[in-house]
Amino acid sequence: MTSSIPLAERMRPTTLEQYIGQTHLVGPEGVLRKLVASRNLSSFILWGPPGVGKTTLAQIMARSLERKFFTLSAINAGVKEVREVLEKAKSSRFFDSAPPVLFIDEIHRFNKAQQDSLLGAVEQGVVTLIGATTENPSFEVIRPLLSRCQVYILKPLAEDDLRALLDRVIKEDIYLKEREIRIEETGALFAFSGGDARKLLNIVDMLCGMAEEEAPIVINDETVRGALQQNVARYDKGGEEHYDVISAFIKSVRGSDPNAAIYYLARMLAGGEEPRFIARRLCILASEDIGLANPNALLLAEACFNTVHNIGMPEARITLAQATIYLATSPKSNSAYMAVNKALAQVEREGYRPVPLHLRNAPTPLMEKAGYGTGYKYAHDYPGHFVELEFMPEGLSGTRFWEPGENPAEEKLKARMEELWGGKY
């Protein structure tokens, strides 16, 4: 006997106790579990790869707190639909009852106007917003809305989580618990699942559908690969695979191997990866791994991002390939990356040292009397537009955060700094 309802839907958890994974959020000390216990829910965004329980978690939170639950998908909802659901949410409240939950799936697909239409309702407490996204909210959610929401990161399910999920469905699903299921191997099952619970359940569902009614369902590497031989491509995106391939891509560009970089770029594009995600990674690479060795790399990467955003696929693949090859073949330096990390470590270690008085502005007579700005020398008034002056806070004079890289561009910068500052740095 089989069901027309997919296994993933039949086994959707309804309580935090049934929920598998994300223990950093829903475990005994998890922030979301504490929110449920306190019965105090504020707006937040769930960011993570597909199939890790974002929608399910939102439903559980609303159910646990006995809140009305409204949902929108950013794929097919416009400003009109947003306003309609906000009106329904407003009319559903009685007296001082807690605001209903508005869940927006793939909130990163909302444009600025659609996100703007949510601001007032969130700020006034008409709804508690829960957004779900597979993309970094810092890039895809407008700043005013992001400032009103906490962001919680969901991780791909670990192998122990996948095993627990598999055990649960075999024991608890109304149909599977009546079948004989032999688990001989789980390597291929977990690998193709890639940390995605939905994928794992879909594979199990597929194996069950392929087995004869009274025959045992055998789960091993061979049966899994056989079931997926026509569907392998759809398991290439998301979950662990997503992170593995982007990692290999970044390391190939950093390692100056344009051929490997292009291969991994093709893997991502063929798997349906969001082109803007790749373009953003190229912008980061241009600063983190090339930096001052070739400042034009950042300009090209930024131009690539804008072009990809404006023209989209399939033409964007050419721009991505051009930028990838340019960055991979460019000289490399991480001196800027290391410099800012050293400076941040200094600040975190000892806090904020006072800015020297001569570097402070003196917009009022009182500040001028206190010595603000006294002794400052305007560099452009001196030969070569340089005058030796102390810019570091007291106690940090001569501290070096930036160490020039070994490349022609930074050798010139190093020579200039030595000419200006002598042995100070």
Secondary structure, DSSP 8 states (H G I E B T S, - for coil): ---SS-HHHHT---STTT--S-HHHHSTT-HHHHHHHHT----EEEE--TTSSHHHHHHHHHHHTT--EEEEETTT--HHHHHHHHHHHHHT--TT----EEEEETGGGS-HHHHHHHHHHHHTTS-EEEEEESS-HHHHS-HHHHTTSEEEE-----HHHHHHHHHHHHHH-TTGGGS-EEE---HHHHHHHTT-HHHHHHHHHHHHHHS-SSS-EEESHHHHHHHHTTTGGGGSSSHHHHHHHHHHHHHHHHTT-HHHHHHHHHHHHHTT--HHHHHHHHHHHIIIIIGGG-THHHHHHHHHHHHHHHH-TTTHHHHHHHHHHHHHHS----HHHHHHHHHHHHHHHH------GGGS---SHHHHHTTTTTT---GGGSGGG------S-TT-TT-------SSHHHHHHHHHHHHHHTT--
